[in-house]
Amino acid sequence: MTILSLKNLNKRYGALVVTDGVSLDVAKGEIVGILGPNGAGKTTLFNLIAGTVQPDSGQVFFNNQDVSNQTAAQRCKMGVSRSFQVPHPFTGMTVFENILVGAAFGRNNADPEAHALKTMEITGMKPKANHLAGSITLLERKRLEMARALATEPELLLLDEIAGGLTERECQSLLAAIKDVHSSGVTIVWIEHVVHALLSVAQRLVVLNFGKLIADGKPEDVMRSKDVKSVYLGEDAHA
């Protein structure tokens, strides 16, 4: 079953074409990784999926419903949530209170406290529940960023550069949390520059360059692609 379908998405800012006819289907339960050099259009693609910007043309379908004109808040209520590359928690609130905000304004706010507690367990944040968000480490802030998004009860979770800046040990800890989130039934689309982290969990890779989708398939096949080696890895395409 297809949970997300992008149809010929185009977005430009003046003369700069940021997404150029991008079409992509994501099946329910997948973990899809998105790679590409800086300026490839990855974050804009996330913004188009999440609803923080609108496409100039093309359509976004979520669970077979056209959501192209829906706001980010409306899409969140429908089951689309995202993290951001740079975590910005409410620093004067506790970890639990930060997650509770997401739970209260997500899809199912019948018992937000219970859901916030469940989310903390899945993401490993329970030991930090009563700590101020401004006092926790970068790894913990990354986990909290994911937890706040997960607290809205998404069917589709968009992760933006969540492994950036972490040590190898911290990265492995975060990967374990991501696997637990996926095991709970959430479909994940993940932008990441830490390639080995992405390859350890992604079932499928998509590569963008200058707003165009240049590769889509099994991770091992995509990483062997001459186009990907040439454009993303900077290798000779004929190597």
N, C-alpha and C positions, 0 to 999 in steps of 0.2 A: 504494500500500500504506500502510495506517495504522500508524504506529509507536507513537503515544500516543492513548489514548482515555479521556476523563474522563466518567463517567456520574453526573450528578445529585449532585455532591459538596457535602456540607454540613459545616460546621465552625463551632462557636460556643464562646465562652469566657464562661460565665455567660449574661448577657442579651445579650451582643454577638454578633451573627451576622456571621462573618467571610467565609465563602463560603456562598452561598445558591443551591443547586441548579445549580451550574456544570457544564455539559456542553460538551465540546470535543474535536474530533478533529484530530490533527496528522499530516500525511502524511510518509512517509520522504523526507528530502532538503529539506524546507521550512526557511525561516527565518521564524518567527512572532514578531512583536513584541507585547508586552503593555503597554498604557498604562492609566493611571488615577490619580486624585488620591491623596494620602496617606490611608491608612486604607481604601483600596478593596478590599484583600484579596489583593494581588498576591503579596507575599512568603509569605503563608500558603498560597496556591495552589502556589507552588514547593515549600514544605515538604511539602505533601500529595503532590506528584508525586515528590519525592526520597525520601520516606519518613521524614523527621525528625519528622513528626506524623502521626497516623492520623485519617481522617475519622470524623465521628459517624455518617454514612451516605453511601451512594454507593460507587462503585468506580473504581479506577485500573487500566487495562489497558496493558501494554507489550508490543509485538509479539504482540498477541492473547492474552496471558497475564494473568490477574487477579493483580496484585501488591499489592492493597490492604492485605494483612496482612504484607507483606514489610518488613524493616527497611531503613534507608538503606544499610547495608553490603551487604545481599543485592541490592538494586537496583543498586548500583554494580557488583557482580560480573556483573550481567545486562546492563549497558550504559547506565545512567543516571548522569550525573555533573553537578555544579553548582559554580559559583563563588559567592562571597559578596560582598555589597556593600562591606564593609570588609575589605581583604586582611589576613590574619594569617599571614604566612609564618613558618617556623622561622628566626628572625633570626640565630641563631648558626650556621646551616648555609649552605653555598653554594647558589647558584641551582640548580646541577646536582643537588645532594643533595636539595633540596626537590622537584624534579620526579621524581627517582628514587624518592622515597617513594610518590608516586602510581603510578608505573610498577610498583613492586614489589607493590602491593596491589590493582592493577586486575584486569581480566578476563584478561589474558594476561601472566603474569610469567615466561615461558620465557627471555626475554632482556631484563630490565628496563633495563639500561644502554643497549642499542641503541635501545630504544623511547624512553628519556628523551632521548637525543641527537636522534632524529628529531623529537620534540615541541619541543625547543628551536629547531630549524631552522624549523619551521612557524610558531612564535610569535615568532620574531626574538630569542630570548633567548640564542643561542649565544655572542655576544660577552661576555656577562655570566656565563658558566658558572661561573667560579671566584671570583666576587664574593660576599661575604656578603650574604644576603638583607636583612639589616638596614641595609645601606649603599646600596641602590639607590633610584632616584627613584620617585615615585608612579606614573608611567606604567609603569615597569618592574615595579613591584609588581602593577599591574593585569594586565600581560602574564603575570607569574609565576602569579597567581591562576588565570588562564585555562589556563595551561600545566599546572599541577598537576591541574586537573580533566581536561584533555585527555589527560594521561599515563595515566589509568585505562582508556583506549581506549573511550570511550563511543560508543554509537550516537546517543544523545540528550544534548546539552549544554545545561544551563540556565544562562544568564548573568544575574546579578542586579546591575543598576545599575553595570555595569562602566565606563561612560564618565564617571561622575560625578567632578567635581573636576579634570578635565583641561582644558588649553588646547585651542584649536581645532586647532593643529598636532599636539598629542599625540593628540587624538581621531581625527584622520585617520590617524595611524599605527596606532592600535589597530584602526580599521575595516579597514585593509588586512590585519591579522593575522586578524581575524574572517572575512573573505572567504576567506583561505587555509585556515582551519580548515574552513569550509563546503565548499570545493572538494575537501577531502580525503575527503568523503563523510559528514560528521557533520551530523545534523539539529540545528537550534538553535532554542530558545525563549528569548526575551530580554526581560526587564523593563528599562525605561529611562525616565528623566525627561528625558534629553537627546533631545528629539523628533527634531531634524534628523538626529542620528546614526542613530537607529532607522529613520527613513524612507529613509535612503540604502542600507540593505541588506535590510530586511524585505520579504518577498513577500506578507505578509498581516498585518493588525493585528487585535488583539482588545482591547476596552476593558472594564474592570471599574469598577463604582461601587457602594459599599456592599455588596460581596460578590456582586453580580449581573453577569452578562455582558450588556452593553448594545449592543455592536456587534462585528461579526466580518466581515471581508471584505478586499477590495483596499485598500491604504493610502489611495489617493486618494479612494475612496468613503467610507471610514470617517472621514477627516479632514473631509469635507464634511457628514457626518451632523449634523443639528440636535441630536440627543441628545448627541453628543460635544462639539459646540461649547458647548452649555449646561452640561454637567456637568464636562467635563475642561478645556476652554479658557476657561470662564467667560464665554462670549459669550451674547447673547440667542438663544434657540433659534429665534426667528423672523427673525433677521437675514438 
